[in-house]
Amino acid sequence: MGKYWPLMVLSALILTACLSGVHGQYPTPSTGYSASIPSSGADKNALTQYSEYYTMTTAPFPGTHITVPEKFELTGNMPSKIYYSNQQQAVPYYQYQTYATYTGGNSLWIQGATSWTQFAVVPQSAFLSLIAASPKGGNGYLYEINPDGGLKKNRYYFYPSNRIGFYADQIGQHILLFVIDGQVSNSVVIEVTAYSQPTIYYPPIYNQPSYYVPAFSYYQQLFKLCPDGRQLCNGQCCPQGQNCIDGRCQTPLCSDGRAKCSGLCCPADKTCINGVCQPIACPDGRAKCSGLCCPADKTCINGVCQPIACPDGRAKCSGQCCPADKTCINGVCQPIACPDGRARCSGQCCPEHNTCASGVCRPVTEAEARAAESRRQQAAANGTYDPTKGITPYL
């Protein structure tokens, strides 16, 4: 039979289109809803009587006409009754369920607050929820004959129980059915009429079953719809300027992966602190110098990294401060020479004609003086004598 299913689909759609003409005054299920919809005659009554099967948005919906089937849990979400066939015959759901289990076919329904139906009259811009049931599910096609007679076919993956969103964007009759593995479902007929903004009253939520359908928040989830172009995230509309990231409303990331700061991306050399882009501190806590971190041995002076002066104001020697008794000579801290070439002893300059012995200044003996003078003269003869150092180096 599989090769004949395209013909069966076409035949089913033609038959449904022909039978839909007998609806006439829109045979309707009994509902507990009331509405005031500015329309006329049968249309007004039908829209009121079918109001449990749709809800309205206050603004044009720019999204998709039909949403991709999503998995639907039937347990706990079953109606009390269904309205079956084009004549809208009311059947208790438990009775239909026994029949459906026996036949094992595919079925398509329009979901309402307390019942399911195969026919509904809705205003333009209404949202509806379709329930598609299949014994096994699988890849298949959803067909729609739109009001201008065109046939649309979309390939989807169907679960055994599916929920499909339908947006009534075009006035006229819409006929839908689906096919999986050659098994053709029944069709549903949605009559879309001209619409003026209604004031619809829904009974209190406690009078409805737990799966109460026509709440706008439900269609926000189904159609991923939020006011003002905001994103829906885990059932909630994100605040303006935030997107749904990993299931949470978050500020969108900047190109470098950082979060935005009060809606703006901070420059590379700044970070967000209390909602304000502020310069990024250097690792040691110092402020940057013209956008750069100075080396550890430098500090920022007039926007330029300069060597950090020693406590006594002297410049550093190869990055270090020389002790008080030393000075920097060729990048090396060396003892500071005493005046007149006198010896330095324990950090102090010895008096004239004294030498340092074991860290103590003592007078030079006559023998030491004669020996030193002899060595000085020899150095002078060799050209190595430094008159600024006196005789001390030769002692």
C-alpha positions as CSV (number, residue, x, y, z in Angstrom):
1,M,0.0,0.0,0.0
2,G,3.0,2.3,0.6
3,K,3.3,3.3,-3.1
4,Y,-0.3,4.6,-3.2
5,W,-0.1,6.9,-0.1
6,P,0.5,10.1,-2.2
7,L,-2.8,9.4,-4.0
8,M,-4.5,8.7,-0.6
9,V,-3.2,12.0,0.8
10,L,-4.6,13.9,-2.2
11,S,-7.9,12.1,-2.0
12,A,-8.2,12.8,1.7
13,L,-7.5,16.5,1.2
14,I,-10.0,16.8,-1.7
15,L,-12.6,15.0,0.4
16,T,-12.0,17.2,3.4
17,A,-12.2,20.3,1.2
18,C,-15.5,19.2,-0.2
19,L,-17.0,18.3,3.1
20,S,-15.9,21.5,4.7
21,G,-18.6,23.3,2.7
22,V,-21.3,21.6,4.7
23,H,-20.2,23.3,8.0
24,G,-22.5,26.1,7.1
25,Q,-23.2,27.8,10.4
26,Y,-20.0,26.3,12.0
27,P,-21.2,23.5,14.2
28,T,-19.7,24.1,17.5
29,P,-18.8,22.3,20.7
30,S,-20.1,23.5,24.0
31,T,-17.6,25.5,25.9
32,G,-17.5,27.4,29.2
33,Y,-16.0,30.5,27.6
34,S,-17.4,33.8,26.7
35,A,-16.0,36.5,24.5
36,S,-16.9,39.8,22.9
37,I,-15.5,40.0,19.4
38,P,-16.6,42.7,17.1
39,S,-17.8,40.7,14.1
40,S,-21.2,39.8,12.6
41,G,-23.7,37.0,12.5
42,A,-22.4,33.4,12.6
43,D,-18.8,34.5,12.6
44,K,-19.2,36.3,15.9
45,N,-21.0,33.4,17.5
46,A,-18.4,30.9,16.2
47,L,-15.4,32.9,17.4
48,T,-17.0,33.1,20.8
49,Q,-17.9,29.4,20.9
50,Y,-14.4,28.3,19.7
51,S,-12.5,30.6,21.9
52,E,-11.1,27.8,24.0
53,Y,-9.0,26.6,21.1
54,Y,-7.0,29.8,20.4
55,T,-5.5,32.9,22.0
56,M,-4.6,36.3,20.6
57,T,-1.5,38.5,20.6
58,T,-1.7,42.3,20.7
59,A,0.9,42.8,18.0
60,P,1.6,41.2,14.6
61,F,3.6,38.0,14.9
62,P,6.7,38.0,12.6
63,G,7.6,34.3,13.2
64,T,6.8,31.0,11.5
65,H,3.3,30.0,10.4
66,I,3.7,26.4,11.7
67,T,6.3,25.3,14.3
68,V,8.4,22.1,14.2
69,P,6.7,19.3,16.1
70,E,7.9,19.1,19.7
71,K,7.5,16.1,22.1
72,F,4.3,16.2,24.0
73,E,3.4,14.2,27.1
74,L,-0.2,12.9,26.9
75,T,-0.3,11.6,30.5
76,G,-2.1,14.3,32.5
77,N,-2.8,16.3,29.4
78,M,-5.8,14.4,28.0
79,P,-9.1,16.2,27.4
80,S,-12.5,15.3,28.8
81,K,-14.0,14.9,25.4
82,I,-13.3,15.2,21.7
83,Y,-15.3,16.6,18.8
84,Y,-15.0,14.1,16.1
85,S,-15.4,14.3,12.3
86,N,-16.7,17.2,10.2
87,Q,-20.1,17.0,12.1
88,Q,-18.4,17.8,15.4
89,Q,-19.8,14.8,17.2
90,A,-18.9,14.9,21.0
91,V,-17.3,11.7,22.2
92,P,-15.8,11.0,25.7
93,Y,-12.1,10.8,25.4
94,Y,-11.8,7.5,27.2
95,Q,-14.2,6.0,24.6
96,Y,-12.2,7.4,21.7
97,Q,-8.9,6.3,23.3
98,T,-10.2,2.7,23.2
99,Y,-11.1,3.0,19.6
100,A,-7.8,4.7,18.7
101,T,-5.8,2.0,20.5
102,Y,-7.7,-0.6,18.5
103,T,-7.2,1.0,15.1
104,G,-3.6,2.1,15.7
105,G,-3.8,5.0,13.2
106,N,-2.4,8.5,13.1
107,S,-4.6,11.3,14.4
108,L,-4.5,15.1,14.4
109,W,-6.4,17.4,16.7
110,I,-6.8,21.0,17.7
111,Q,-6.1,21.3,21.4
112,G,-8.4,23.3,23.6
113,A,-8.7,24.0,27.3
114,T,-11.0,21.0,28.1
115,S,-11.5,19.3,24.7
116,W,-9.9,18.5,21.4
117,T,-11.6,19.1,18.0
118,Q,-11.1,18.6,14.3
119,F,-12.7,21.9,13.3
120,A,-12.4,25.4,14.7
121,V,-13.3,29.0,13.6
122,V,-10.6,31.5,14.7
123,P,-9.8,35.1,14.1
124,Q,-6.9,36.2,12.0
125,S,-3.6,36.4,14.1
126,A,-4.8,33.7,16.5
127,F,-2.5,31.1,17.9
128,L,-3.5,27.4,18.0
129,S,-2.0,24.2,19.3
130,L,-2.3,21.0,17.3
131,I,-1.8,17.5,18.8
132,A,-0.4,14.9,16.4
133,A,-0.4,11.3,17.7
134,S,1.2,8.3,15.9
135,P,1.8,4.8,17.3
136,K,5.5,4.8,16.6
137,G,6.4,8.2,15.3
138,G,9.2,8.7,12.8
139,N,10.0,10.8,9.7
140,G,6.9,12.1,7.9
141,Y,5.2,15.0,6.2
142,L,2.7,17.6,7.3
143,Y,0.4,18.8,4.6
144,E,-1.6,22.0,4.4
145,I,-4.1,23.2,1.8
146,N,-4.1,27.0,2.3
147,P,-7.0,29.3,1.5
148,D,-5.8,30.0,-2.1
149,G,-5.8,26.2,-2.8
150,G,-2.1,25.8,-2.7
151,L,-0.6,22.6,-1.2
152,K,2.3,22.9,1.2
153,K,4.4,19.9,2.4
154,N,6.9,20.0,5.2
155,R,9.1,17.1,6.2
156,Y,9.4,16.7,10.0
157,Y,10.4,14.1,12.6
158,F,7.3,13.1,14.6
159,Y,7.3,11.7,18.1
160,P,4.6,9.3,19.2
161,S,2.9,12.4,20.7
162,N,3.6,15.9,19.3
163,R,2.5,19.4,19.8
164,I,2.6,21.7,16.8
165,G,2.0,25.5,16.9
166,F,-0.2,27.1,14.2
167,Y,-0.5,30.8,13.6
168,A,-3.6,32.0,11.7
169,D,-1.9,34.4,9.3
170,Q,-4.2,34.1,6.3
171,I,-8.0,34.5,6.1
172,G,-9.8,31.5,4.7
173,Q,-9.9,27.8,5.2
174,H,-6.7,25.8,6.2
175,I,-6.8,22.0,6.0
176,L,-4.0,20.0,7.6
177,L,-3.0,16.4,7.9
178,F,0.2,14.4,8.3
179,V,1.6,11.1,6.9
180,I,4.1,8.7,8.4
181,D,5.2,5.5,6.6
182,G,2.2,5.8,4.3
183,Q,-0.3,6.1,7.2
184,V,-2.5,9.1,6.6
185,S,-4.0,10.9,9.6
186,N,-7.4,12.5,9.7
187,S,-7.5,16.1,8.7
188,V,-8.3,19.2,10.7
189,V,-10.0,22.3,9.3
190,I,-9.3,25.8,10.6
191,E,-11.5,28.6,9.4
192,V,-9.7,31.9,9.7
193,T,-12.0,35.0,9.7
194,A,-11.4,38.7,9.7
195,Y,-10.5,40.0,13.2
196,S,-11.0,43.1,15.3
197,Q,-9.3,43.4,18.7
198,P,-11.6,41.5,21.2
199,T,-12.0,41.6,24.9
200,I,-12.0,38.0,25.8
201,Y,-12.9,36.6,29.2
202,Y,-11.4,33.3,30.3
203,P,-12.8,31.5,33.5
204,P,-10.5,31.5,36.5
205,I,-7.5,29.2,36.2
206,Y,-8.7,27.0,39.1
207,N,-11.8,26.0,37.0
208,Q,-9.5,24.6,34.3
209,P,-7.5,21.3,34.2
210,S,-3.8,21.4,34.8
211,Y,-3.0,21.7,31.1
212,Y,-5.0,24.8,30.5
213,V,-4.1,25.9,27.0
214,P,-5.1,29.4,25.9
215,A,-2.7,31.4,28.0
216,F,-0.5,33.7,26.1
217,S,2.6,32.5,28.0
218,Y,2.0,29.1,26.6
219,Y,2.2,30.4,23.0
220,Q,5.2,32.5,23.9
221,Q,7.0,29.2,24.7
222,L,5.5,27.4,21.6
223,F,6.3,30.1,19.2
224,K,9.4,31.4,21.0
225,L,7.6,34.7,21.2
226,C,8.2,37.7,23.5
227,P,7.1,41.4,23.3
228,D,9.5,44.0,21.9
229,G,11.7,41.5,20.2
230,R,13.1,40.1,23.4
231,Q,14.1,36.5,23.7
232,L,12.2,33.7,25.5
233,C,14.4,31.8,27.9
234,N,13.3,28.8,29.8
235,G,9.7,30.0,29.8
236,Q,10.6,33.6,30.7
237,C,11.1,36.7,28.6
238,C,14.7,38.0,29.0
239,P,15.1,41.7,30.1
240,Q,15.9,44.1,27.3
241,G,19.5,43.8,26.1
242,Q,19.9,40.2,27.3
243,N,19.9,37.0,25.3
244,C,19.1,33.4,26.2
245,I,22.5,31.7,26.7
246,D,22.8,28.2,28.1
247,G,19.2,28.3,29.3
248,R,19.7,31.6,31.2
249,C,19.0,35.2,30.4
250,Q,22.5,36.7,30.1
251,T,24.1,39.8,28.7
252,P,25.5,38.9,25.2
253,L,29.2,38.4,25.1
254,C,31.6,40.8,23.3
255,S,33.8,39.6,20.4
256,D,36.6,38.8,22.8
257,G,34.3,36.6,24.9
258,R,33.8,39.0,27.8
259,A,30.4,40.1,29.0
260,K,29.0,43.5,28.1
261,C,29.2,46.3,30.6
262,S,25.9,48.2,30.8
263,G,25.2,47.1,27.3
264,L,28.6,48.1,26.0
265,C,31.9,46.3,25.2
266,C,34.8,47.6,27.2
267,P,38.1,48.4,25.4
268,A,40.8,45.7,25.6
269,D,42.6,47.7,28.3
270,K,39.5,48.1,30.5
271,T,37.2,45.8,32.5
272,C,33.7,46.2,33.9
273,I,33.5,47.3,37.5
274,N,30.1,48.1,38.9
275,G,28.7,48.6,35.4
276,V,31.5,51.0,34.4
277,C,34.4,50.3,32.1
278,Q,37.5,50.9,34.1
279,P,41.3,50.4,33.5
280,I,42.5,46.9,34.2
281,A,44.9,47.0,37.2
282,C,48.4,45.5,36.8
283,P,49.0,42.1,38.4
284,D,50.7,43.7,41.4
285,G,47.8,46.1,41.8
286,R,49.5,49.2,40.3
287,A,47.7,51.4,37.8
288,K,48.7,51.2,34.2
289,C,51.0,53.7,32.6
290,S,49.6,54.9,29.2
291,G,47.8,51.6,29.0
292,L,50.8,49.5,29.9
293,C,52.1,47.8,33.1
294,C,55.5,49.1,34.0
295,P,58.2,46.5,35.0
296,A,58.6,45.8,38.6
297,D,61.7,48.1,38.9
298,K,59.9,51.0,37.2
299,T,57.1,53.4,38.1
300,C,54.8,55.6,36.0
301,I,56.0,59.3,35.9
302,N,54.1,61.6,33.6
303,G,52.8,58.7,31.6
304,V,56.2,57.1,31.1
305,C,57.6,54.1,32.9
306,Q,60.8,55.3,34.7
307,P,63.2,53.6,37.1
308,I,62.0,53.7,40.7
309,A,64.4,56.0,42.7
310,C,66.2,54.6,45.7
311,P,65.0,56.0,49.1
312,D,67.9,58.4,49.3
313,G,67.2,59.7,45.8
314,R,70.1,57.8,44.1
315,A,69.5,55.9,40.9
316,K,69.4,52.2,41.0
317,C,72.4,50.1,40.0
318,S,71.4,47.2,37.7
319,G,67.9,47.4,39.2
320,Q,69.1,47.4,42.8
321,C,69.7,50.2,45.4
322,C,73.3,50.2,46.6
323,P,73.9,50.3,50.3
324,A,74.6,53.7,51.8
325,D,78.4,53.0,51.9
326,K,78.5,52.0,48.2
327,T,78.0,53.6,44.9
328,C,77.3,52.3,41.4
329,I,80.4,51.9,39.2
330,N,79.9,50.3,35.8
331,G,76.6,48.7,37.0
332,V,78.2,47.3,40.2
333,C,77.7,48.6,43.7
334,Q,81.3,49.4,45.0
335,P,82.5,51.0,48.2
336,I,82.6,54.8,48.2
337,A,86.2,55.9,48.4
338,C,87.2,58.2,51.3
339,P,88.6,61.6,50.6
340,D,92.3,61.9,50.0
341,G,92.6,58.2,49.6
342,R,92.1,57.4,53.2
343,A,91.1,53.9,54.3
344,R,87.5,53.0,54.9
345,C,87.0,50.9,58.0
346,S,83.6,49.4,59.1
347,G,81.9,51.9,56.8
348,Q,83.8,54.9,58.2
349,C,86.7,56.8,56.7
350,C,89.8,56.5,59.0
351,P,91.6,59.7,60.0
352,E,94.6,60.8,58.0
353,H,97.7,58.6,58.5
354,N,95.6,55.7,59.8
355,T,94.9,52.3,58.3
356,C,92.1,49.7,58.9
357,A,93.1,46.6,60.8
358,S,90.5,44.0,61.7
359,G,87.7,46.6,61.2
360,V,89.4,49.2,63.4
361,C,91.2,52.3,62.4
362,R,94.8,52.6,63.8
363,P,97.8,54.8,63.2
364,V,100.2,53.7,60.5
365,T,103.6,52.7,61.9
366,E,106.9,54.3,60.6
367,A,107.8,50.9,59.1
368,E,104.5,50.6,57.3
369,A,104.8,54.2,56.1
370,R,108.3,53.6,54.6
371,A,107.2,50.4,52.9
372,A,104.1,52.1,51.5
373,E,106.1,55.0,50.2
374,S,108.5,52.5,48.5
375,R,105.6,50.8,46.7
376,R,104.1,54.1,45.7
377,Q,107.3,55.2,44.1
378,Q,107.5,51.9,42.2
379,A,103.9,52.4,41.0
380,A,104.7,55.9,39.8
381,A,107.7,54.5,37.9
382,N,105.4,51.9,36.3
383,G,102.8,54.5,35.5
384,T,100.1,52.9,37.7
385,Y,100.1,55.4,40.5
386,D,96.8,57.2,41.2
387,P,97.5,60.4,43.1
388,T,93.9,60.7,44.1
389,K,94.2,57.6,46.3
390,G,97.2,58.7,48.2
391,I,99.4,56.2,49.9
392,T,96.6,54.1,51.6
393,P,96.4,51.5,48.8
394,Y,100.1,50.7,49.3
395,L,100.0,50.1,53.0
